[in-house]
């Protein structure tokens, strides 16, 4: 799965059998021909790999468009939560679901390479959840969401929260058919992350700065982080919160409810 986006690709290689010793001139010719052959094969291999990546991304985009149309038709607000591992996505979901799930139809898709631990945590809140394990894959794709959404049927005017695999690189490239990507950045990670991972912050519509209760204990400049994020994406909304203490959680929950209401009105 990792090769879909190229992050697991390796350079091409050519098997060259051992040859008997030859006169110096012949050896030079053999070396030159071998070098040209290797470069040619590498060029062909790279071209094929690029075409494969383009085809896979196009197929993903086609399925994502179908997903988006389906969500629109059923009045479902799909949000894609992305972050590096340990930023607090699952804990945020747990606290959010306990607060709003009684009054709002909610479903969750959990993405991880292995285990169903996060799905069990979400199921304990009483919310419908499907676990998607990607194996060696570093991100969810549109077809995974399509199949997971089918298991969650019926989805009708639902809030669908998708927790992507912990990764600030590849999930930025893969459209799932969601309304918006929401990127989480914990204060324990460093305020320079927006500049280091610009594609993710460019793709997101909302930045959640998490674990703000730890600000007194870490070197994290909130204003600098926001400035760097908006240097990448001037339209990026920003909320600051702590799932542990509840700081900012009411604002985050209201943000969700307002957007779900907007989808219901347009639907």
C-alpha positions as CSV (number, residue, x, y, z in Angstrom):
1,X,0.0,0.0,0.0
2,X,2.9,2.3,0.8
3,X,4.0,2.3,-2.9
4,X,0.7,3.9,-3.9
5,X,2.0,7.3,-3.0
6,X,5.7,6.6,-3.7
7,X,6.9,6.9,-0.1
8,X,8.0,3.3,-0.1
9,X,9.5,3.2,-3.5
10,X,13.1,2.1,-4.0
11,X,15.4,2.7,-6.9
12,X,15.5,0.1,-9.7
13,X,18.3,-2.4,-10.0
14,X,19.7,-4.6,-12.7
15,X,21.0,-8.1,-12.2
16,X,24.4,-8.5,-13.9
17,X,26.0,-11.9,-13.9
18,X,29.7,-12.4,-13.3
19,X,31.7,-12.4,-16.5
20,X,35.2,-13.8,-17.2
21,X,38.2,-11.5,-17.1
22,X,38.6,-9.7,-20.5
23,X,41.2,-7.4,-22.0
24,X,41.1,-3.9,-20.7
25,X,39.5,-2.4,-23.8
26,X,36.7,-5.0,-23.8
27,X,36.1,-4.5,-20.0
28,X,35.8,-0.8,-20.6
29,X,33.2,-1.3,-23.3
30,X,31.3,-3.8,-21.2
31,X,31.3,-1.3,-18.3
32,X,30.1,1.5,-20.5
33,X,27.3,-0.6,-22.1
34,X,26.3,-1.9,-18.7
35,X,26.1,1.7,-17.3
36,X,24.0,2.8,-20.3
37,X,21.7,-0.2,-19.9
38,X,21.3,0.4,-16.2
39,X,20.4,4.1,-16.7
40,X,18.0,3.1,-19.5
41,X,16.3,0.5,-17.3
42,X,16.1,2.9,-14.3
43,X,14.6,5.5,-16.6
44,X,12.0,3.1,-17.9
45,X,11.3,1.8,-14.4
46,X,10.8,5.3,-13.0
47,X,8.5,6.2,-15.9
48,X,6.4,3.1,-15.3
49,X,6.2,3.8,-11.6
50,X,5.2,7.4,-12.2
51,X,2.4,6.3,-14.5
52,X,1.2,3.8,-12.0
53,X,1.1,6.4,-9.2
54,X,-0.8,8.8,-11.5
55,X,-3.3,6.0,-12.3
56,X,-3.8,5.0,-8.7
57,X,-4.3,8.6,-7.6
58,X,-6.8,9.2,-10.4
59,X,-8.7,6.1,-9.4
60,X,-8.7,7.3,-5.8
61,X,-10.0,10.7,-6.9
62,X,-12.8,9.1,-8.9
63,X,-14.0,7.0,-5.9
64,X,-13.6,10.1,-3.7
65,X,-15.9,12.0,-6.0
66,X,-18.5,9.2,-5.7
67,X,-18.1,9.2,-1.9
68,X,-18.6,13.0,-1.8
69,X,-21.7,12.8,-3.9
70,X,-23.1,10.0,-1.6
71,X,-22.4,12.0,1.5
72,X,-24.0,15.1,-0.1
73,X,-27.1,13.1,-1.1
74,X,-27.6,11.7,2.5
75,X,-26.7,15.0,4.2
76,X,-23.7,13.5,5.9
77,X,-20.9,15.7,7.0
78,X,-17.6,13.7,6.6
79,X,-14.5,15.1,8.3
80,X,-11.0,13.6,8.0
81,X,-8.9,13.9,11.2
82,X,-5.2,13.8,10.4
83,X,-2.1,14.1,12.5
84,X,1.2,12.5,13.5
85,X,0.9,9.6,15.9
86,X,0.1,10.6,19.4
87,X,-1.4,14.0,18.8
88,X,-4.6,12.9,20.6
89,X,-7.1,12.1,17.8
90,X,-8.7,9.2,19.6
91,X,-8.9,10.9,22.9
92,X,-10.4,13.9,21.3
93,X,-13.0,11.7,19.6
94,X,-13.9,10.0,22.8
95,X,-14.5,13.2,24.7
96,X,-16.4,14.8,21.7
97,X,-18.7,11.8,21.3
98,X,-19.5,11.7,25.0
99,X,-20.6,15.3,24.8
100,X,-22.6,15.4,21.5
101,X,-23.6,11.8,20.5
102,X,-26.9,11.8,22.4
103,X,-28.2,14.7,20.4
104,X,-26.5,14.1,17.0
105,X,-26.3,11.0,14.8
106,X,-22.6,10.2,14.7
107,X,-20.5,7.5,13.1
108,X,-16.7,6.9,13.1
109,X,-14.2,5.2,10.8
110,X,-11.0,4.3,12.6
111,X,-7.8,3.9,10.5
112,X,-4.7,2.1,11.8
113,X,-2.1,-0.2,10.4
114,X,-3.0,-2.8,13.0
115,X,-5.3,-3.7,16.0
116,X,-8.9,-2.6,16.7
117,X,-8.0,-0.9,20.0
118,X,-9.2,2.5,18.9
119,X,-12.4,1.1,17.5
120,X,-13.1,-0.5,20.9
121,X,-12.6,2.8,22.7
122,X,-15.0,4.5,20.3
123,X,-17.6,1.7,20.6
124,X,-17.6,2.2,24.3
125,X,-19.1,5.6,23.8
126,X,-22.1,3.9,22.1
127,X,-21.3,5.3,18.6
128,X,-21.3,3.2,15.4
129,X,-17.7,2.5,14.4
130,X,-15.8,0.6,11.8
131,X,-12.1,-0.2,12.1
132,X,-10.0,-0.2,8.9
133,X,-6.6,-1.8,9.2
134,X,-4.2,-0.8,6.4
135,X,-1.4,-3.3,7.1
136,X,1.7,-1.7,5.7
137,X,-0.3,1.2,4.3
138,X,0.4,4.6,5.7
139,X,-3.0,6.3,5.0
140,X,-6.6,5.6,4.3
141,X,-7.8,5.9,0.7
142,X,-11.2,6.6,-0.8
143,X,-12.1,2.9,-1.5
144,X,-11.5,2.0,2.1
145,X,-13.9,4.8,3.1
146,X,-16.4,3.6,0.6
147,X,-16.4,0.1,1.9
148,X,-16.4,1.2,5.6
149,X,-19.3,3.6,4.9
150,X,-21.3,0.7,3.5
151,X,-20.9,-1.1,6.8
152,X,-22.2,1.9,8.6
153,X,-25.4,2.2,6.7
154,X,-27.8,3.8,7.0
155,X,-26.0,7.2,7.1
156,X,-28.6,9.9,7.0
157,X,-27.7,13.4,8.1
158,X,-24.9,12.0,10.2
159,X,-21.6,13.5,11.4
160,X,-19.0,11.0,10.0
161,X,-15.7,11.4,11.8
162,X,-12.7,9.7,10.1
163,X,-9.6,9.1,12.1
164,X,-6.8,8.6,9.6
165,X,-3.6,6.7,10.1
166,X,-1.1,8.8,12.1
167,X,1.1,10.4,9.4
168,X,1.6,14.0,8.4
169,X,2.7,13.2,4.8
170,X,0.6,10.7,2.8
171,X,-2.9,11.5,4.0
172,X,-2.5,15.0,2.6
173,X,-2.4,13.6,-0.9
174,X,-5.4,11.3,-0.7
175,X,-8.9,12.7,-1.1
176,X,-11.4,10.5,0.7
177,X,-14.5,12.4,-0.3
178,X,-14.6,14.3,3.0
179,X,-15.9,17.8,3.4
180,X,-12.7,18.9,5.2
181,X,-9.4,17.7,6.5
182,X,-8.8,18.7,10.2
183,X,-5.1,18.6,11.2
184,X,-4.2,18.1,14.9
185,X,-0.9,19.3,16.2
186,X,0.0,18.7,19.8
187,X,2.1,21.2,21.7
188,X,4.6,18.4,22.5
189,X,5.5,18.2,18.8
190,X,7.0,21.6,18.1
191,X,5.7,24.8,16.6
192,X,7.8,24.3,13.4
193,X,5.7,21.5,12.1
194,X,3.6,23.6,9.6
195,X,6.8,24.5,7.7
196,X,8.2,21.0,7.8
197,X,4.9,19.4,6.5
198,X,3.4,22.1,4.3
199,X,1.2,19.9,2.2
200,X,-0.8,18.7,5.1
201,X,-1.4,22.2,6.4
202,X,-2.2,23.5,2.9
203,X,-4.8,20.7,2.5
204,X,-6.5,21.2,5.9
205,X,-9.3,23.6,6.6
206,X,-8.9,23.6,10.4
207,X,-6.0,23.3,12.7
208,X,-6.5,22.0,16.2
209,X,-3.7,22.7,18.6
210,X,-4.0,20.0,21.2
211,X,-2.7,19.2,24.7
212,X,-2.7,22.9,25.5
213,X,-2.7,22.0,29.2
214,X,1.0,21.1,28.7
215,X,2.0,24.5,27.5
216,X,3.7,25.5,30.8
217,X,6.0,22.5,30.5
218,X,7.1,22.5,26.9
219,X,8.8,25.0,24.5
220,X,5.9,25.7,22.1
221,X,5.2,29.2,20.8
222,X,1.4,29.1,19.9
223,X,1.5,32.5,18.0
224,X,4.6,31.4,16.0
225,X,2.9,28.1,15.2
226,X,-0.3,29.8,14.0
227,X,1.7,32.3,11.9
228,X,3.7,29.5,10.3
229,X,0.5,27.6,9.5
230,X,-1.2,30.6,8.0
231,X,2.0,31.3,6.0
232,X,1.2,28.0,4.3
233,X,-2.6,28.4,4.3
234,X,-3.9,31.9,5.0
235,X,-7.5,30.6,5.2
236,X,-6.8,28.0,7.9
237,X,-9.0,28.2,11.0
238,X,-7.4,27.5,14.3
239,X,-8.7,26.3,17.6
240,X,-6.8,25.6,20.8
241,X,-7.9,22.9,23.2
242,X,-7.1,20.2,25.8
243,X,-9.1,17.0,25.8
244,X,-7.8,16.2,29.3
245,X,-8.9,19.5,31.0
246,X,-11.8,20.4,28.7
247,X,-10.2,23.7,27.6
248,X,-11.6,24.8,24.3
249,X,-13.8,21.7,23.9
250,X,-17.0,23.7,24.0
251,X,-15.8,25.8,21.1
252,X,-14.8,22.7,19.1
253,X,-18.1,21.0,19.7
254,X,-20.0,24.1,18.6
255,X,-17.8,24.3,15.5
256,X,-18.9,20.7,14.6
257,X,-22.6,21.4,15.3
258,X,-22.6,24.6,13.3
259,X,-21.2,22.8,10.2
260,X,-23.5,19.9,10.6
261,X,-26.4,22.4,10.7
262,X,-25.1,24.1,7.6
263,X,-25.0,20.8,5.7
264,X,-28.6,19.9,6.8
265,X,-29.8,23.3,5.6
266,X,-28.1,23.0,2.2
267,X,-29.3,19.4,1.9
